[in-house]
Amino acid sequence: MDTWVEGGCLCKTVRYRVSGEPQAKALCHCHTCRLASGAPSVAWTVFPSSKFSFLAGKPTAFHSSPGVVRTFCGNCGTPLTYQSTSRAEAIDVTTVSLDNPQDFAPTKEIWSEHRISWEVLNPALPHYSRSSVGALPTGA
């Protein structure tokens, strides 16, 4: 039986629920994630999209690049999800929008080639220049 976890936005207008084990937990340094969040990096927890549902509110959707839809609360602006048509079976949830983000610590850092110079990479985690899918970690 799957364990359910919930999360939502700052103003509590949008709430979601997801179940199952995360497929990945990553800290992303890409330019687009930085702009979408207004932060130097974004922690993502990836779940099967079939196990995700919004419980309350309707998030605003934004097509940030071809084949990519990000959602956020239209009221308070909290970034919530990322979905790509190239991986329709998965949904990335902003880790800090989960009710218990401490239970989903990143296990890798991705898009490190986009990292801003003053943000330090965690030496305990593997780093990937770009996506980790099919890639080997770098020494960076």
C-alpha positions as CSV (number, residue, x, y, z in Angstrom):
1,M,0.0,0.0,0.0
2,D,1.3,3.4,-1.0
3,T,2.1,6.1,1.6
4,W,0.5,9.4,0.8
5,V,2.3,12.7,1.3
6,E,0.8,16.1,0.8
7,G,2.0,19.6,0.1
8,G,1.0,23.0,-1.2
9,C,1.6,26.6,-1.5
10,L,2.4,29.4,1.0
11,C,-1.1,30.8,1.1
12,K,-2.7,27.3,1.3
13,T,-4.9,28.0,-1.8
14,V,-3.4,25.0,-3.7
15,R,-2.9,21.6,-2.1
16,Y,-1.8,18.4,-3.6
17,R,-1.3,14.7,-2.7
18,V,1.2,12.2,-4.1
19,S,1.9,8.6,-3.2
20,G,4.7,6.0,-3.8
21,E,8.4,6.1,-3.5
22,P,10.2,9.0,-5.2
23,Q,11.9,8.1,-8.5
24,A,14.6,10.8,-7.9
25,K,15.5,13.6,-5.5
26,A,17.7,16.3,-7.0
27,L,18.9,19.8,-6.6
28,C,18.8,21.6,-10.0
29,H,21.0,24.5,-10.9
30,C,19.6,25.1,-14.4
31,H,19.0,28.6,-15.6
32,T,15.3,28.0,-16.2
33,C,14.7,26.6,-12.7
34,R,16.5,29.5,-11.2
35,L,14.4,32.0,-13.0
36,A,11.1,30.2,-12.3
37,S,11.9,30.0,-8.6
38,G,13.8,33.2,-8.0
39,A,16.4,31.1,-6.1
40,P,20.0,29.9,-6.9
41,S,18.8,26.3,-7.2
42,V,15.6,24.2,-6.8
43,A,15.1,20.9,-5.0
44,W,12.8,18.5,-6.8
45,T,11.3,15.2,-5.8
46,V,10.1,13.1,-8.7
47,F,7.0,10.9,-8.4
48,P,4.9,8.9,-10.9
49,S,2.5,11.3,-12.5
50,S,-0.3,8.7,-12.1
51,K,0.1,9.0,-8.3
52,F,-0.2,12.8,-8.1
53,S,-3.4,14.9,-7.8
54,F,-4.4,18.4,-6.8
55,L,-6.7,18.4,-3.8
56,A,-7.6,22.1,-3.5
57,G,-7.3,25.1,-5.7
58,K,-6.2,25.2,-9.3
59,P,-2.6,26.1,-10.0
60,T,-1.6,28.3,-12.9
61,A,0.3,26.6,-15.7
62,F,3.2,28.1,-17.6
63,H,4.9,26.6,-20.6
64,S,8.5,27.5,-19.8
65,S,10.1,25.8,-22.8
66,P,8.9,23.5,-25.6
67,G,7.2,20.4,-24.0
68,V,7.6,21.7,-20.4
69,V,4.8,22.8,-18.2
70,R,5.5,24.3,-14.7
71,T,2.7,25.0,-12.3
72,F,2.6,27.6,-9.5
73,C,0.0,29.2,-7.2
74,G,-1.5,32.1,-9.0
75,N,-2.2,33.8,-5.7
76,C,1.1,33.6,-3.8
77,G,3.5,32.5,-6.6
78,T,4.8,29.3,-5.0
79,P,6.4,27.0,-7.6
80,L,4.8,23.6,-7.4
81,T,5.4,21.2,-10.3
82,Y,7.4,20.5,-13.5
83,Q,6.3,18.1,-16.2
84,S,7.9,17.3,-19.5
85,T,6.3,15.6,-22.5
86,S,9.5,13.6,-22.8
87,R,8.8,12.0,-19.4
88,A,5.0,12.2,-19.2
89,E,5.0,9.3,-16.7
90,A,6.8,11.5,-14.1
91,I,6.0,14.7,-12.3
92,D,8.6,16.8,-10.4
93,V,7.4,18.4,-7.3
94,T,9.2,21.2,-5.6
95,T,10.6,19.5,-2.5
96,V,10.1,22.5,-0.2
97,S,6.4,22.6,-1.1
98,L,5.9,19.2,0.5
99,D,4.6,19.3,4.1
100,N,7.7,17.5,5.3
101,P,10.5,18.4,2.9
102,Q,13.2,17.2,5.4
103,D,12.0,13.6,4.5
104,F,13.1,14.1,0.8
105,A,16.7,15.3,0.9
106,P,18.4,15.6,-2.5
107,T,20.6,12.6,-3.5
108,K,22.3,14.4,-6.4
109,E,22.9,17.8,-8.0
110,I,22.1,18.4,-11.7
111,W,22.8,21.0,-14.3
112,S,25.9,22.1,-12.3
113,E,27.3,23.7,-15.4
114,H,24.6,26.4,-14.9
115,R,25.4,26.9,-11.2
116,I,26.0,30.5,-10.2
117,S,29.5,31.0,-8.9
118,W,28.7,31.8,-5.3
119,E,26.6,28.7,-4.6
120,V,28.7,25.9,-3.3
121,L,28.0,22.3,-4.4
122,N,27.5,19.7,-1.7
123,P,30.7,17.6,-1.7
124,A,28.7,14.6,-0.3
125,L,26.5,14.4,-3.4
126,P,27.2,13.3,-7.0
127,H,27.1,16.2,-9.5
128,Y,26.0,16.1,-13.1
129,S,26.9,18.8,-15.7
130,R,23.4,18.5,-17.1
131,S,20.7,15.9,-16.7
132,S,21.6,12.8,-14.7
133,V,19.5,10.6,-17.0
134,G,22.0,8.2,-18.7
135,A,24.9,10.3,-17.5
136,L,27.9,9.7,-15.3
137,P,28.7,12.1,-12.4
138,T,31.3,14.7,-13.0
139,G,34.2,15.6,-10.8
140,A,32.9,19.2,-10.4
